[in-house]
Amino acid sequence: DGLFVGDPPVRYHASGFAQASFLMNQHLVTQMLASIRRSGARSILEVYAGSGNLSIPLAVEGFSVLALE
């Protein structure tokens, strides 16, 4: 099992998709959130969402997220 970046942490199954580097994933999520906050968007469509690596932090921040795999 692993953890998503964010609070609260969310567990995913070992066979689920995760970024290879936890630190780079943390950077990716941080940069993605900053960029979307600046855009002013409130609704997000994530395609190829996998295990929700990006979708979950967005939803926790209050964005309306439609995640498709």
PDB file with one MODEL, atoms N, CA, C and O in Angstrom:
MODEL        1
ATOM      1  N   ASP A   1       0.831  -1.198   0.000  1.00  0.00           N
ATOM      2  CA  ASP A   1       0.000   0.000   0.000  1.00  0.00           C
ATOM      3  C   ASP A   1       0.867   1.249   0.000  1.00  0.00           C
ATOM      4  O   ASP A   1       2.008   1.228   0.462  1.00  0.00           O
ATOM      5  N   GLY A   2       0.321   2.322  -0.516  1.00  0.00           N
ATOM      6  CA  GLY A   2       1.029   3.593  -0.531  1.00  0.00           C
ATOM      7  C   GLY A   2       0.097   4.708  -0.116  1.00  0.00           C
ATOM      8  O   GLY A   2      -1.054   4.464   0.245  1.00  0.00           O
ATOM      9  N   LEU A   3       0.581   5.902  -0.167  1.00  0.00           N
ATOM     10  CA  LEU A   3      -0.218   7.059   0.216  1.00  0.00           C
ATOM     11  C   LEU A   3      -0.216   8.089  -0.898  1.00  0.00           C
ATOM     12  O   LEU A   3       0.783   8.281  -1.590  1.00  0.00           O
ATOM     13  N   PHE A   4      -1.331   8.734  -1.052  1.00  0.00           N
ATOM     14  CA  PHE A   4      -1.394   9.884  -1.940  1.00  0.00           C
ATOM     15  C   PHE A   4      -0.807  11.072  -1.202  1.00  0.00           C
ATOM     16  O   PHE A   4      -0.786  11.100   0.028  1.00  0.00           O
ATOM     17  N   VAL A   5      -0.343  12.025  -1.937  1.00  0.00           N
ATOM     18  CA  VAL A   5       0.074  13.278  -1.345  1.00  0.00           C
ATOM     19  C   VAL A   5      -1.193  14.008  -0.924  1.00  0.00           C
ATOM     20  O   VAL A   5      -2.171  14.032  -1.672  1.00  0.00           O
ATOM     21  N   GLY A   6      -1.187  14.582   0.223  1.00  0.00           N
ATOM     22  CA  GLY A   6      -2.316  15.383   0.635  1.00  0.00           C
ATOM     23  C   GLY A   6      -2.800  15.039   2.018  1.00  0.00           C
ATOM     24  O   GLY A   6      -2.292  14.136   2.682  1.00  0.00           O
ATOM     25  N   ASP A   7      -3.788  15.781   2.424  1.00  0.00           N
ATOM     26  CA  ASP A   7      -4.371  15.601   3.735  1.00  0.00           C
ATOM     27  C   ASP A   7      -5.875  15.618   3.553  1.00  0.00           C
ATOM     28  O   ASP A   7      -6.389  16.625   3.067  1.00  0.00           O
ATOM     29  N   PRO A   8      -6.599  14.610   3.896  1.00  0.00           N
ATOM     30  CA  PRO A   8      -6.115  13.416   4.582  1.00  0.00           C
ATOM     31  C   PRO A   8      -5.456  12.459   3.599  1.00  0.00           C
ATOM     32  O   PRO A   8      -5.816  12.443   2.422  1.00  0.00           O
ATOM     33  N   PRO A   9      -4.495  11.662   4.061  1.00  0.00           N
ATOM     34  CA  PRO A   9      -3.875  10.684   3.171  1.00  0.00           C
ATOM     35  C   PRO A   9      -4.879   9.608   2.776  1.00  0.00           C
ATOM     36  O   PRO A   9      -5.730   9.218   3.575  1.00  0.00           O
ATOM     37  N   VAL A  10      -4.777   9.141   1.561  1.00  0.00           N
ATOM     38  CA  VAL A  10      -5.679   8.109   1.056  1.00  0.00           C
ATOM     39  C   VAL A  10      -4.847   6.914   0.640  1.00  0.00           C
ATOM     40  O   VAL A  10      -3.875   7.063  -0.101  1.00  0.00           O
ATOM     41  N   ARG A  11      -5.210   5.741   1.100  1.00  0.00           N
ATOM     42  CA  ARG A  11      -4.475   4.530   0.745  1.00  0.00           C
ATOM     43  C   ARG A  11      -4.986   3.990  -0.586  1.00  0.00           C
ATOM     44  O   ARG A  11      -6.166   4.125  -0.909  1.00  0.00           O
ATOM     45  N   TYR A  12      -4.092   3.384  -1.349  1.00  0.00           N
ATOM     46  CA  TYR A  12      -4.465   2.714  -2.584  1.00  0.00           C
ATOM     47  C   TYR A  12      -3.794   1.354  -2.611  1.00  0.00           C
ATOM     48  O   TYR A  12      -2.820   1.112  -1.898  1.00  0.00           O
ATOM     49  N   HIS A  13      -4.313   0.492  -3.423  1.00  0.00           N
ATOM     50  CA  HIS A  13      -3.804  -0.872  -3.521  1.00  0.00           C
ATOM     51  C   HIS A  13      -2.435  -0.873  -4.200  1.00  0.00           C
ATOM     52  O   HIS A  13      -2.150  -0.029  -5.049  1.00  0.00           O
ATOM     53  N   ALA A  14      -1.606  -1.819  -3.818  1.00  0.00           N
ATOM     54  CA  ALA A  14      -0.240  -1.905  -4.358  1.00  0.00           C
ATOM     55  C   ALA A  14      -0.219  -2.052  -5.875  1.00  0.00           C
ATOM     56  O   ALA A  14       0.750  -1.643  -6.515  1.00  0.00           O
ATOM     57  N   SER A  15      -1.263  -2.624  -6.464  1.00  0.00           N
ATOM     58  CA  SER A  15      -1.291  -2.767  -7.923  1.00  0.00           C
ATOM     59  C   SER A  15      -1.819  -1.520  -8.614  1.00  0.00           C
ATOM     60  O   SER A  15      -1.848  -1.468  -9.843  1.00  0.00           O
ATOM     61  N   GLY A  16      -2.238  -0.509  -7.849  1.00  0.00           N
ATOM     62  CA  GLY A  16      -2.722   0.744  -8.434  1.00  0.00           C
ATOM     63  C   GLY A  16      -1.570   1.583  -8.957  1.00  0.00           C
ATOM     64  O   GLY A  16      -0.414   1.366  -8.592  1.00  0.00           O
ATOM     65  N   PHE A  17      -1.890   2.540  -9.812  1.00  0.00           N
ATOM     66  CA  PHE A  17      -0.861   3.405 -10.384  1.00  0.00           C
ATOM     67  C   PHE A  17      -0.374   4.413  -9.357  1.00  0.00           C
ATOM     68  O   PHE A  17      -1.169   4.993  -8.618  1.00  0.00           O
ATOM     69  N   ALA A  18       0.905   4.613  -9.317  1.00  0.00           N
ATOM     70  CA  ALA A  18       1.505   5.660  -8.489  1.00  0.00           C
ATOM     71  C   ALA A  18       2.742   6.175  -9.212  1.00  0.00           C
ATOM     72  O   ALA A  18       3.377   5.440  -9.968  1.00  0.00           O
ATOM     73  N   GLN A  19       3.078   7.421  -8.982  1.00  0.00           N
ATOM     74  CA  GLN A  19       4.305   7.967  -9.538  1.00  0.00           C
ATOM     75  C   GLN A  19       5.485   7.227  -8.927  1.00  0.00           C
ATOM     76  O   GLN A  19       5.421   6.803  -7.773  1.00  0.00           O
ATOM     77  N   ALA A  20       6.543   7.070  -9.675  1.00  0.00           N
ATOM     78  CA  ALA A  20       7.702   6.294  -9.220  1.00  0.00           C
ATOM     79  C   ALA A  20       8.436   6.961  -8.064  1.00  0.00           C
ATOM     80  O   ALA A  20       8.994   6.275  -7.208  1.00  0.00           O
ATOM     81  N   SER A  21       8.442   8.274  -8.030  1.00  0.00           N
ATOM     82  CA  SER A  21       9.167   9.014  -6.998  1.00  0.00           C
ATOM     83  C   SER A  21       8.184   9.789  -6.135  1.00  0.00           C
ATOM     84  O   SER A  21       7.455  10.642  -6.642  1.00  0.00           O
ATOM     85  N   PHE A  22       8.153   9.505  -4.839  1.00  0.00           N
ATOM     86  CA  PHE A  22       7.258  10.217  -3.940  1.00  0.00           C
ATOM     87  C   PHE A  22       7.538  11.716  -3.949  1.00  0.00           C
ATOM     88  O   PHE A  22       6.605  12.518  -3.988  1.00  0.00           O
ATOM     89  N   LEU A  23       8.826  12.104  -3.912  1.00  0.00           N
ATOM     90  CA  LEU A  23       9.159  13.529  -3.888  1.00  0.00           C
ATOM     91  C   LEU A  23       8.755  14.235  -5.171  1.00  0.00           C
ATOM     92  O   LEU A  23       8.258  15.360  -5.129  1.00  0.00           O
ATOM     93  N   MET A  24       8.966  13.581  -6.320  1.00  0.00           N
ATOM     94  CA  MET A  24       8.550  14.202  -7.583  1.00  0.00           C
ATOM     95  C   MET A  24       7.030  14.262  -7.672  1.00  0.00           C
ATOM     96  O   MET A  24       6.477  15.219  -8.213  1.00  0.00           O
ATOM     97  N   ASN A  25       6.354  13.248  -7.146  1.00  0.00           N
ATOM     98  CA  ASN A  25       4.900  13.269  -7.136  1.00  0.00           C
ATOM     99  C   ASN A  25       4.397  14.419  -6.268  1.00  0.00           C
ATOM    100  O   ASN A  25       3.457  15.120  -6.643  1.00  0.00           O
ATOM    101  N   GLN A  26       5.022  14.609  -5.115  1.00  0.00           N
ATOM    102  CA  GLN A  26       4.651  15.714  -4.232  1.00  0.00           C
ATOM    103  C   GLN A  26       4.803  17.045  -4.980  1.00  0.00           C
ATOM    104  O   GLN A  26       3.938  17.916  -4.892  1.00  0.00           O
ATOM    105  N   HIS A  27       5.898  17.189  -5.706  1.00  0.00           N
ATOM    106  CA  HIS A  27       6.141  18.402  -6.496  1.00  0.00           C
ATOM    107  C   HIS A  27       5.075  18.552  -7.590  1.00  0.00           C
ATOM    108  O   HIS A  27       4.540  19.642  -7.796  1.00  0.00           O
ATOM    109  N   LEU A  28       4.774  17.463  -8.282  1.00  0.00           N
ATOM    110  CA  LEU A  28       3.767  17.479  -9.345  1.00  0.00           C
ATOM    111  C   LEU A  28       2.409  17.935  -8.800  1.00  0.00           C
ATOM    112  O   LEU A  28       1.765  18.803  -9.389  1.00  0.00           O
ATOM    113  N   VAL A  29       1.981  17.360  -7.695  1.00  0.00           N
ATOM    114  CA  VAL A  29       0.682  17.713  -7.115  1.00  0.00           C
ATOM    115  C   VAL A  29       0.691  19.167  -6.655  1.00  0.00           C
ATOM    116  O   VAL A  29      -0.278  19.888  -6.890  1.00  0.00           O
ATOM    117  N   THR A  30       1.754  19.606  -6.011  1.00  0.00           N
ATOM    118  CA  THR A  30       1.855  20.988  -5.539  1.00  0.00           C
ATOM    119  C   THR A  30       1.775  21.974  -6.698  1.00  0.00           C
ATOM    120  O   THR A  30       1.048  22.965  -6.622  1.00  0.00           O
ATOM    121  N   GLN A  31       2.521  21.708  -7.773  1.00  0.00           N
ATOM    122  CA  GLN A  31       2.518  22.595  -8.932  1.00  0.00           C
ATOM    123  C   GLN A  31       1.167  22.587  -9.645  1.00  0.00           C
ATOM    124  O   GLN A  31       0.683  23.632 -10.080  1.00  0.00           O
ATOM    125  N   MET A  32       0.561  21.403  -9.763  1.00  0.00           N
ATOM    126  CA  MET A  32      -0.750  21.288 -10.405  1.00  0.00           C
ATOM    127  C   MET A  32      -1.791  22.100  -9.640  1.00  0.00           C
ATOM    128  O   MET A  32      -2.565  22.843 -10.243  1.00  0.00           O
ATOM    129  N   LEU A  33      -1.813  21.960  -8.313  1.00  0.00           N
ATOM    130  CA  LEU A  33      -2.775  22.708  -7.503  1.00  0.00           C
ATOM    131  C   LEU A  33      -2.559  24.218  -7.637  1.00  0.00           C
ATOM    132  O   LEU A  33      -3.525  24.971  -7.770  1.00  0.00           O
ATOM    133  N   ALA A  34      -1.319  24.658  -7.603  1.00  0.00           N
ATOM    134  CA  ALA A  34      -1.022  26.088  -7.728  1.00  0.00           C
ATOM    135  C   ALA A  34      -1.484  26.624  -9.072  1.00  0.00           C
ATOM    136  O   ALA A  34      -2.059  27.710  -9.145  1.00  0.00           O
ATOM    137  N   SER A  35      -1.238  25.876 -10.126  1.00  0.00           N
ATOM    138  CA  SER A  35      -1.628  26.297 -11.466  1.00  0.00           C
ATOM    139  C   SER A  35      -3.146  26.393 -11.608  1.00  0.00           C
ATOM    140  O   SER A  35      -3.664  27.352 -12.180  1.00  0.00           O
ATOM    141  N   ILE A  36      -3.840  25.409 -11.092  1.00  0.00           N
ATOM    142  CA  ILE A  36      -5.304  25.420 -11.209  1.00  0.00           C
ATOM    143  C   ILE A  36      -5.912  26.506 -10.328  1.00  0.00           C
ATOM    144  O   ILE A  36      -6.898  27.130 -10.722  1.00  0.00           O
ATOM    145  N   ARG A  37      -5.355  26.744  -9.161  1.00  0.00           N
ATOM    146  CA  ARG A  37      -5.842  27.848  -8.309  1.00  0.00           C
ATOM    147  C   ARG A  37      -5.723  29.176  -9.061  1.00  0.00           C
ATOM    148  O   ARG A  37      -6.650  29.987  -9.048  1.00  0.00           O
ATOM    149  N   ARG A  38      -4.571  29.397  -9.720  1.00  0.00           N
ATOM    150  CA  ARG A  38      -4.357  30.646 -10.470  1.00  0.00           C
ATOM    151  C   ARG A  38      -5.327  30.784 -11.626  1.00  0.00           C
ATOM    152  O   ARG A  38      -5.696  31.900 -11.992  1.00  0.00           O
ATOM    153  N   SER A  39      -5.750  29.664 -12.211  1.00  0.00           N
ATOM    154  CA  SER A  39      -6.622  29.710 -13.387  1.00  0.00           C
ATOM    155  C   SER A  39      -8.028  30.186 -13.042  1.00  0.00           C
ATOM    156  O   SER A  39      -8.744  30.692 -13.906  1.00  0.00           O
ATOM    157  N   GLY A  40      -8.422  30.024 -11.785  1.00  0.00           N
ATOM    158  CA  GLY A  40      -9.771  30.398 -11.386  1.00  0.00           C
ATOM    159  C   GLY A  40     -10.815  29.334 -11.672  1.00  0.00           C
ATOM    160  O   GLY A  40     -11.990  29.521 -11.355  1.00  0.00           O
ATOM    161  N   ALA A  41     -10.409  28.227 -12.263  1.00  0.00           N
ATOM    162  CA  ALA A  41     -11.350  27.135 -12.553  1.00  0.00           C
ATOM    163  C   ALA A  41     -11.865  26.540 -11.251  1.00  0.00           C
ATOM    164  O   ALA A  41     -11.150  26.513 -10.249  1.00  0.00           O
ATOM    165  N   ARG A  42     -13.095  26.069 -11.265  1.00  0.00           N
ATOM    166  CA  ARG A  42     -13.664  25.390 -10.095  1.00  0.00           C
ATOM    167  C   ARG A  42     -14.105  23.981 -10.438  1.00  0.00           C
ATOM    168  O   ARG A  42     -14.287  23.156  -9.543  1.00  0.00           O
ATOM    169  N   SER A  43     -14.278  23.691 -11.719  1.00  0.00           N
ATOM    170  CA  SER A  43     -14.661  22.356 -12.175  1.00  0.00           C
ATOM    171  C   SER A  43     -13.522  21.781 -12.999  1.00  0.00           C
ATOM    172  O   SER A  43     -12.973  22.452 -13.874  1.00  0.00           O
ATOM    173  N   ILE A  44     -13.170  20.531 -12.711  1.00  0.00           N
ATOM    174  CA  ILE A  44     -12.022  19.898 -13.354  1.00  0.00           C
ATOM    175  C   ILE A  44     -12.450  18.568 -13.959  1.00  0.00           C
ATOM    176  O   ILE A  44     -13.167  17.792 -13.326  1.00  0.00           O
ATOM    177  N   LEU A  45     -12.013  18.312 -15.174  1.00  0.00           N
ATOM    178  CA  LEU A  45     -12.170  17.006 -15.816  1.00  0.00           C
ATOM    179  C   LEU A  45     -10.779  16.400 -15.915  1.00  0.00           C
ATOM    180  O   LEU A  45      -9.896  16.961 -16.564  1.00  0.00           O
ATOM    181  N   GLU A  46     -10.586  15.251 -15.269  1.00  0.00           N
ATOM    182  CA  GLU A  46      -9.305  14.555 -15.384  1.00  0.00           C
ATOM    183  C   GLU A  46      -9.546  13.249 -16.121  1.00  0.00           C
ATOM    184  O   GLU A  46     -10.272  12.376 -15.645  1.00  0.00           O
ATOM    185  N   VAL A  47      -8.928  13.127 -17.291  1.00  0.00           N
ATOM    186  CA  VAL A  47      -9.009  11.877 -18.043  1.00  0.00           C
ATOM    187  C   VAL A  47      -7.747  11.070 -17.761  1.00  0.00           C
ATOM    188  O   VAL A  47      -6.692  11.635 -17.471  1.00  0.00           O
ATOM    189  N   TYR A  48      -7.861   9.759 -17.846  1.00  0.00           N
ATOM    190  CA  TYR A  48      -6.773   8.860 -17.448  1.00  0.00           C
ATOM    191  C   TYR A  48      -6.392   9.126 -15.994  1.00  0.00           C
ATOM    192  O   TYR A  48      -5.218   9.292 -15.666  1.00  0.00           O
ATOM    193  N   ALA A  49      -7.395   9.162 -15.141  1.00  0.00           N
ATOM    194  CA  ALA A  49      -7.211   9.547 -13.745  1.00  0.00           C
ATOM    195  C   ALA A  49      -6.504   8.497 -12.896  1.00  0.00           C
ATOM    196  O   ALA A  49      -6.026   8.801 -11.803  1.00  0.00           O
ATOM    197  N   GLY A  50      -6.436   7.274 -13.387  1.00  0.00           N
ATOM    198  CA  GLY A  50      -5.755   6.235 -12.616  1.00  0.00           C
ATOM    199  C   GLY A  50      -6.381   6.050 -11.247  1.00  0.00           C
ATOM    200  O   GLY A  50      -7.598   5.917 -11.118  1.00  0.00           O
ATOM    201  N   SER A  51      -5.540   6.045 -10.232  1.00  0.00           N
ATOM    202  CA  SER A  51      -5.996   5.840  -8.854  1.00  0.00           C
ATOM    203  C   SER A  51      -6.431   7.137  -8.185  1.00  0.00           C
ATOM    204  O   SER A  51      -6.775   7.136  -7.003  1.00  0.00           O
ATOM    205  N   GLY A  52      -6.421   8.231  -8.918  1.00  0.00           N
ATOM    206  CA  GLY A  52      -6.852   9.508  -8.351  1.00  0.00           C
ATOM    207  C   GLY A  52      -5.724  10.344  -7.794  1.00  0.00           C
ATOM    208  O   GLY A  52      -5.951  11.216  -6.956  1.00  0.00           O
ATOM    209  N   ASN A  53      -4.514  10.090  -8.249  1.00  0.00           N
ATOM    210  CA  ASN A  53      -3.341  10.804  -7.767  1.00  0.00           C
ATOM    211  C   ASN A  53      -3.500  12.321  -7.825  1.00  0.00           C
ATOM    212  O   ASN A  53      -3.041  13.028  -6.928  1.00  0.00           O
ATOM    213  N   LEU A  54      -4.135  12.814  -8.857  1.00  0.00           N
ATOM    214  CA  LEU A  54      -4.372  14.258  -8.979  1.00  0.00           C
ATOM    215  C   LEU A  54      -5.798  14.616  -8.580  1.00  0.00           C
ATOM    216  O   LEU A  54      -6.031  15.685  -8.015  1.00  0.00           O
ATOM    217  N   SER A  55      -6.743  13.744  -8.864  1.00  0.00           N
ATOM    218  CA  SER A  55      -8.151  14.025  -8.596  1.00  0.00           C
ATOM    219  C   SER A  55      -8.453  14.193  -7.116  1.00  0.00           C
ATOM    220  O   SER A  55      -9.204  15.090  -6.730  1.00  0.00           O
ATOM    221  N   ILE A  56      -7.875  13.338  -6.290  1.00  0.00           N
ATOM    222  CA  ILE A  56      -8.179  13.394  -4.861  1.00  0.00           C
ATOM    223  C   ILE A  56      -7.693  14.698  -4.230  1.00  0.00           C
ATOM    224  O   ILE A  56      -8.464  15.337  -3.514  1.00  0.00           O
ATOM    225  N   PRO A  57      -6.446  15.120  -4.462  1.00  0.00           N
ATOM    226  CA  PRO A  57      -6.040  16.416  -3.898  1.00  0.00           C
ATOM    227  C   PRO A  57      -6.918  17.580  -4.383  1.00  0.00           C
ATOM    228  O   PRO A  57      -7.176  18.519  -3.630  1.00  0.00           O
ATOM    229  N   LEU A  58      -7.372  17.515  -5.636  1.00  0.00           N
ATOM    230  CA  LEU A  58      -8.268  18.557  -6.145  1.00  0.00           C
ATOM    231  C   LEU A  58      -9.595  18.552  -5.395  1.00  0.00           C
ATOM    232  O   LEU A  58     -10.087  19.605  -4.990  1.00  0.00           O
ATOM    233  N   ALA A  59     -10.170  17.373  -5.210  1.00  0.00           N
ATOM    234  CA  ALA A  59     -11.447  17.267  -4.504  1.00  0.00           C
ATOM    235  C   ALA A  59     -11.316  17.718  -3.051  1.00  0.00           C
ATOM    236  O   ALA A  59     -12.207  18.380  -2.519  1.00  0.00           O
ATOM    237  N   VAL A  60     -10.210  17.359  -2.416  1.00  0.00           N
ATOM    238  CA  VAL A  60      -9.976  17.777  -1.029  1.00  0.00           C
ATOM    239  C   VAL A  60      -9.914  19.294  -0.931  1.00  0.00           C
ATOM    240  O   VAL A  60     -10.338  19.872   0.070  1.00  0.00           O
ATOM    241  N   GLU A  61      -9.387  19.938  -1.965  1.00  0.00           N
ATOM    242  CA  GLU A  61      -9.296  21.405  -1.995  1.00  0.00           C
ATOM    243  C   GLU A  61     -10.648  22.061  -2.319  1.00  0.00           C
ATOM    244  O   GLU A  61     -10.764  23.286  -2.279  1.00  0.00           O
ATOM    245  N   GLY A  62     -11.658  21.260  -2.636  1.00  0.00           N
ATOM    246  CA  GLY A  62     -12.984  21.824  -2.883  1.00  0.00           C
ATOM    247  C   GLY A  62     -13.356  21.991  -4.340  1.00  0.00           C
ATOM    248  O   GLY A  62     -14.419  22.529  -4.650  1.00  0.00           O
ATOM    249  N   PHE A  63     -12.494  21.536  -5.242  1.00  0.00           N
ATOM    250  CA  PHE A  63     -12.838  21.587  -6.668  1.00  0.00           C
ATOM    251  C   PHE A  63     -13.884  20.527  -6.981  1.00  0.00           C
ATOM    252  O   PHE A  63     -13.923  19.478  -6.337  1.00  0.00           O
ATOM    253  N   SER A  64     -14.719  20.793  -7.955  1.00  0.00           N
ATOM    254  CA  SER A  64     -15.648  19.807  -8.477  1.00  0.00           C
ATOM    255  C   SER A  64     -14.879  18.999  -9.519  1.00  0.00           C
ATOM    256  O   SER A  64     -14.435  19.550 -10.526  1.00  0.00           O
ATOM    257  N   VAL A  65     -14.717  17.692  -9.283  1.00  0.00           N
ATOM    258  CA  VAL A  65     -13.853  16.877 -10.133  1.00  0.00           C
ATOM    259  C   VAL A  65     -14.623  15.720 -10.740  1.00  0.00           C
ATOM    260  O   VAL A  65     -15.319  14.983 -10.040  1.00  0.00           O
ATOM    261  N   LEU A  66     -14.490  15.568 -12.059  1.00  0.00           N
ATOM    262  CA  LEU A  66     -14.970  14.377 -12.755  1.00  0.00           C
ATOM    263  C   LEU A  66     -13.723  13.664 -13.229  1.00  0.00           C
ATOM    264  O   LEU A  66     -12.997  14.171 -14.085  1.00  0.00           O
ATOM    265  N   ALA A  67     -13.470  12.478 -12.671  1.00  0.00           N
ATOM    266  CA  ALA A  67     -12.274  11.711 -13.005  1.00  0.00           C
ATOM    267  C   ALA A  67     -12.672  10.478 -13.810  1.00  0.00           C
ATOM    268  O   ALA A  67     -13.510   9.688 -13.377  1.00  0.00           O
ATOM    269  N   LEU A  68     -12.066  10.322 -14.977  1.00  0.00           N
ATOM    270  CA  LEU A  68     -12.354   9.192 -15.858  1.00  0.00           C
ATOM    271  C   LEU A  68     -11.099   8.357 -16.054  1.00  0.00           C
ATOM    272  O   LEU A  68      -9.996   8.887 -16.190  1.00  0.00           O
ATOM    273  N   GLU A  69     -11.283   7.068 -16.067  1.00  0.00           N
ATOM    274  CA  GLU A  69     -10.148   6.190 -16.361  1.00  0.00           C
ATOM    275  C   GLU A  69     -10.444   5.433 -17.629  1.00  0.00           C
ATOM    276  O   GLU A  69      -9.624   4.629 -18.074  1.00  0.00           O
TER     277      GLU A  69
ENDMDL
END
